[in-house]
Amino acid sequence: MTAGYLGFRDRRIELVEKNSIQVVSTAARILRCLESEPKGLSLSVIATGSNLPRSTVQRLVDALAIETILGFYSKTVVGPSWRVRD
């Protein structure tokens, strides 16, 4: 392997690690919004409270629900409500 390839590979690894940390940090922002809301919050309210785009909130809430960290609480007038699972 050439030195140029190894430098590119190292930079790619750094980028992947940085992105992984950023995703965890973003998920934590969502969880902090929900931690004191036993009845849950809608995606729009989570997005506003976490200062994140709604599309990002949707994607991460779906991932957290698949991992059973978040659960669907109820259907409200504005849509589904999500909360941290017991």
C-alpha positions in Angstrom: 0.0 0.0 0.0 1.1 3.5 -0.7 1.5 6.2 1.9 -1.2 8.2 0.1 -3.7 5.4 0.5 -2.9 4.9 4.2 -3.4 8.7 4.8 -6.8 8.5 3.0 -7.8 5.4 5.1 -6.8 7.1 8.3 -8.8 10.2 7.4 -11.8 8.1 6.5 -11.6 6.3 9.9 -11.5 9.6 11.7 -14.5 10.8 9.8 -16.5 7.7 10.6 -15.6 8.0 14.3 -16.6 11.7 14.3 -19.9 10.9 12.6 -20.6 8.1 15.1 -20.0 10.4 18.0 -22.2 13.0 16.4 -25.1 10.5 16.0 -24.8 9.5 19.6 -24.8 13.1 20.7 -27.8 13.9 18.6 -29.7 10.9 20.0 -28.9 12.0 23.5 -30.5 15.4 22.7 -33.7 13.6 21.8 -33.6 11.5 24.9 -33.1 14.5 27.1 -36.2 16.1 25.6 -38.2 13.0 26.5 -36.7 12.1 29.9 -39.2 14.2 31.9 -42.2 13.6 29.6 -44.0 10.4 30.8 -46.8 10.9 28.3 -44.3 11.4 25.5 -44.0 14.1 22.8 -44.8 14.4 19.2 -41.9 14.4 16.6 -42.5 18.1 16.0 -42.2 19.0 19.7 -39.1 16.8 20.0 -37.6 18.6 17.0 -38.4 22.0 18.4 -37.1 21.1 21.9 -33.9 19.5 20.6 -33.4 22.2 18.0 -33.0 19.5 15.3 -34.6 19.1 11.9 -37.8 17.0 12.0 -36.4 14.6 9.5 -33.4 13.9 11.7 -35.7 13.4 14.7 -37.9 11.0 12.7 -34.9 8.9 11.6 -33.4 8.7 15.1 -36.7 8.1 16.8 -37.3 5.2 14.4 -33.8 3.8 15.2 -34.3 4.2 18.9 -37.7 2.5 18.7 -36.2 -0.5 16.8 -33.7 -0.8 19.6 -36.6 -0.6 22.1 -35.2 2.5 23.8 -38.3 4.5 22.8 -41.8 3.4 22.6 -45.0 4.6 21.0 -47.2 6.1 23.7 -50.4 7.2 22.1 -52.0 8.7 19.0 -52.8 12.4 19.6 -54.5 15.1 17.6 -51.1 16.1 16.2 -49.8 12.6 15.6 -48.1 9.8 17.6 -46.4 10.5 20.9 -43.1 8.9 21.7 -41.5 8.3 25.1 -38.6 6.6 26.8 -39.6 3.0 27.5 -39.9 1.8 31.0 
